[in-house]
Amino acid sequence: MTGVSPSVGALTAEFGSAILRTVVSCGDSIVYVTRERAHDILAWLKNTPGQEFDYLTDITAVDYRDPERPLEVVYQLRSLGRKADLRVKIALDGSAPLEVDSVYDLWKGADWLEREVYDMFGVSFVGHPDLRRILMWETYGEGYPLRKDFPLRGHFSRAEQVRQALAANPEAQYSLEELSLAQAMHDLPADMTERLRRGERGLVP
Amino acid sequence: MVVTPPAGGVELSAVSPNWVTTRLDFLSNWARSNSLWPMPFGTACCAIEFMATAASRFDLARFGMERLSYSPRQADVLICAGRLPFKLAPVIRRIWDQMPQPKWSISMGACASSGGIFDNYAMVQGIDTIIPVDVYVPGCPPRPEGLVYGIMLLQKKIKGESFTDSDLRQEHLVDDAGMFLPPERVDELSEPFGNSIHQTRSG
């Protein structure tokens, strides 16, 4: 499994200058693509016969603490039929807003993966149907914890963190669908039903 | 035991200890300390040790605790077994509020007691900033013997209680959010210690 993936040559032939550079690291092929064409390239990789990257293993991001390249968004693709892997990276520009196109329309599994990257790194995925924080609570106001400029213990004092955490309403973190309560709505106490209906989530920063 | 003050009479918590109250204390404390129903709040590996404590080899039933109460309404002692992230802080606070008096709590393990190795943005630095704690059990995780020892300490503590103590188990919240400690006290309790003081990278 060493050497450049055959998908890399096919990508370069198809997309030309949208493929910025390719690297082989530890036997894995890594393709850097432009932010503008990333969605087209990923769609092509998924749908083209001979590529068929039908499984999105992971989406994550890396912060290099480098003003030249603040963040890289990483897509780890897998073709279950061909037993082949490919890593696609988008280097984001520090001057532009951190935005990439959502691939939720290609792989439904991107839903929570993109929410996690948004939660931890603050990358906005344009076209995502429900881009909310997923690990931290929605009213979390300290920023994006996995960025390198985020202090280990958070921005706020411990007292402020405790105060905000205690002020949160644990019932309001989830929608009725997430709680699978939609059918049980009429069995709930009236005050809880009312709070859930109003979506008492607090101030989302 | 429910002690209701007679209408127009004196509250029992206001009388000074005498032979009658100490005998009543003895009786109620004996009953309470030997029938503690635990509410397990297991979030991490300490919960595995807690399960071992409840299982046959260490046998919590010896302490009248075989009935684990998964409803806070029927529980006497909250055992927080594991680390507590800030996201769970309002949850444990609500469970604590739902438990009827008399109630006690055990903070099991280093993370629940002090944040342990998780001195980071997501973790409560000791559940005593969220709820009052009666017994801290050190360890990472504590052996079942450690938890059993903590339970025995709690029993000892209960046997020393008196309902003539008017301040017993009184929680005075300091703000609307539900904090029961003043902010500067929370900051003081959450100060880094041990190896954590060296974790000063990125502020």
Interface residues (C-beta under 8 A of the other chain):
Chain A: M136 W137 E142 P145 K148 D149 F150 P151 L152 R153 G154 S157 R158 A159 E160 Q161 V162 R163 Q164 A165 L166 A167 A168 N169 P170 Q173
Chain B: F86 K87 A89 P90 V91 R93 R94 D119 N120 Y121 A122 V124 Q125 T129 I130 D175 D176 A177 G178 M179 P183 E184 V186 D187 L189 S190 P192 Q199 R201 S202 G203
